């Protein structure tokens, strides 16, 4: 027997209402997390040649104020890359994979810019938001910095840095 003023409770309406609320919350949180992941943008690395013809990387990461950081590999040879090839490290890929010269041996793009590690001409170079590591030696990011790396061939020479 029904009482006056009460409607019948349909469980399907309650489940549908709860489902729609859950989907709405999921969409909001997903958008928030994706924004946090991508807001700083990826590493932008140009593979080119220096004026003297040596292979060179130019690193930029605008949101961290990293611009025109040059890594030159003196005494090495690679195919000429003029005007150069710019890669953005924003999409995960199985590692290792080939670059215009060398290989990317590690990449974490969970929260951009993330971490990228390269093996180039017997040197290991790692980009982190707080520092750059060249052959296990930390270098603070300085705009317009230039680092010249020589062919190691078993030697462990320190890189030559100029601001």
C-alpha positions as CSV (number, residue, x, y, z in Angstrom):
1,X,0.0,0.0,0.0
2,X,1.4,3.4,-1.0
3,X,1.2,6.4,1.2
4,X,0.1,9.7,-0.2
5,X,2.9,12.1,-1.2
6,X,5.6,9.4,-1.6
7,X,6.8,8.4,-5.0
8,X,8.1,4.9,-5.7
9,X,11.9,4.6,-5.4
10,X,13.5,3.2,-8.5
11,X,17.0,1.8,-7.8
12,X,18.0,2.4,-11.5
13,X,17.6,6.2,-11.1
14,X,19.9,6.1,-8.0
15,X,22.6,4.1,-9.7
16,X,22.4,6.3,-12.9
17,X,22.7,9.4,-10.7
18,X,25.7,8.0,-8.8
19,X,27.3,6.9,-12.1
20,X,26.9,10.4,-13.6
21,X,28.4,12.0,-10.6
22,X,31.4,9.6,-10.6
23,X,32.0,10.3,-14.4
24,X,31.9,14.0,-13.8
25,X,34.4,13.8,-10.9
26,X,36.6,11.6,-13.0
27,X,36.6,14.0,-15.9
28,X,37.4,17.0,-13.6
29,X,40.3,15.2,-11.9
30,X,41.7,13.8,-15.2
31,X,41.8,17.3,-16.7
32,X,43.5,18.7,-13.6
33,X,46.1,15.9,-13.6
34,X,46.8,16.3,-17.3
35,X,47.2,20.0,-16.9
36,X,49.7,19.5,-14.1
37,X,51.6,16.9,-16.1
38,X,52.0,19.0,-19.2
39,X,52.1,22.6,-18.0
40,X,55.9,23.0,-18.2
41,X,56.3,21.5,-21.6
42,X,58.9,19.1,-22.9
43,X,62.7,19.4,-23.5
44,X,63.3,20.8,-27.0
45,X,66.6,19.6,-28.4
46,X,68.0,20.7,-31.8
47,X,70.6,18.3,-33.3
48,X,72.8,20.3,-35.7
49,X,76.4,21.1,-36.5
50,X,78.5,23.9,-35.0
51,X,80.1,26.5,-37.3
52,X,83.2,24.3,-37.4
53,X,81.2,21.3,-38.5
54,X,81.2,19.3,-35.2
55,X,78.0,17.7,-34.0
56,X,76.1,19.9,-31.6
57,X,73.0,19.8,-29.4
58,X,71.1,23.0,-28.5
59,X,68.8,22.5,-25.5
60,X,65.8,24.7,-24.7
61,X,63.1,24.4,-22.0
62,X,61.3,27.8,-21.9
63,X,59.3,27.3,-18.7
64,X,62.5,26.6,-16.8
65,X,64.3,29.6,-18.4
66,X,66.7,27.2,-20.1
67,X,67.6,28.6,-23.5
68,X,70.4,28.1,-26.0
69,X,72.5,25.6,-24.0
70,X,75.0,24.3,-26.5
71,X,76.7,20.9,-26.2
72,X,79.4,20.5,-28.9
73,X,81.1,17.2,-29.6
74,X,84.6,18.3,-30.8
75,X,86.7,15.8,-32.7
76,X,83.8,13.6,-33.7
77,X,82.0,13.2,-37.0
78,X,78.4,12.8,-37.9
79,X,76.4,13.4,-41.0
80,X,75.8,17.2,-41.6
81,X,72.5,18.4,-40.1
82,X,71.9,21.9,-41.5
83,X,69.6,23.5,-40.6
84,X,69.1,20.9,-37.9
85,X,66.5,18.6,-36.5
86,X,64.5,19.7,-33.5
87,X,63.0,17.0,-31.3
88,X,60.5,17.5,-28.5
89,X,60.7,14.9,-25.7
90,X,57.0,14.8,-24.7
91,X,55.8,11.4,-25.9
92,X,57.0,8.2,-24.2
93,X,58.8,5.7,-26.5
94,X,60.4,2.4,-25.9
95,X,64.1,2.9,-25.2
96,X,66.8,2.8,-26.4
97,X,66.0,4.5,-29.7
98,X,68.1,6.3,-32.3
99,X,68.5,10.1,-32.5
100,X,70.0,12.0,-35.3
101,X,73.3,11.1,-33.6
102,X,73.5,8.8,-30.7
103,X,70.7,7.1,-28.7
104,X,68.1,8.0,-26.1
105,X,68.7,5.4,-23.4
106,X,66.1,6.6,-20.8
107,X,63.1,8.9,-20.9
108,X,60.5,9.7,-18.2
109,X,57.8,12.0,-19.4
110,X,55.3,11.4,-16.5
111,X,55.5,15.1,-15.4
112,X,57.1,17.3,-18.1
113,X,59.8,18.2,-18.8
114,X,60.8,15.0,-17.1
115,X,64.1,13.2,-17.5
116,X,65.9,12.3,-20.6
117,X,69.3,10.5,-20.8
118,X,71.3,10.2,-24.0
119,X,74.4,8.3,-25.1
120,X,76.3,10.4,-27.6
121,X,79.8,9.8,-28.9
122,X,80.8,7.8,-25.7
123,X,79.3,10.5,-23.4
124,X,76.3,10.1,-21.2
125,X,74.2,13.2,-20.9
126,X,71.1,13.5,-18.7
127,X,68.6,16.4,-18.6
128,X,66.8,17.0,-15.3
129,X,64.8,20.1,-14.4
130,X,67.2,21.1,-11.7
131,X,70.5,20.2,-13.4
132,X,72.2,18.7,-16.4
133,X,74.6,15.7,-15.8
134,X,77.4,15.2,-18.3
135,X,79.5,12.1,-17.8
136,X,78.3,11.8,-14.1
137,X,79.2,15.5,-13.4
138,X,76.5,18.0,-12.6
139,X,76.2,21.3,-14.4
140,X,73.7,23.9,-13.2
141,X,71.5,25.2,-16.0
142,X,72.7,28.6,-17.2
143,X,71.2,30.3,-20.3
144,X,73.5,30.5,-23.3
145,X,76.0,28.1,-21.7
146,X,78.3,26.2,-24.0
147,X,79.9,22.9,-23.2
148,X,82.5,21.3,-25.4
149,X,83.0,17.6,-25.1
150,X,86.0,15.9,-26.7
151,X,86.2,12.4,-28.0
152,X,86.9,10.2,-25.0
153,X,88.2,7.0,-26.5
154,X,88.7,5.6,-23.0
155,X,89.9,8.9,-21.5
156,X,87.8,10.6,-18.9
157,X,88.4,14.2,-19.8
158,X,86.2,16.8,-18.0
159,X,84.0,18.8,-20.3
160,X,85.0,22.4,-21.0
161,X,82.3,24.8,-19.9
162,X,81.9,28.4,-20.8
163,X,79.0,30.6,-19.7
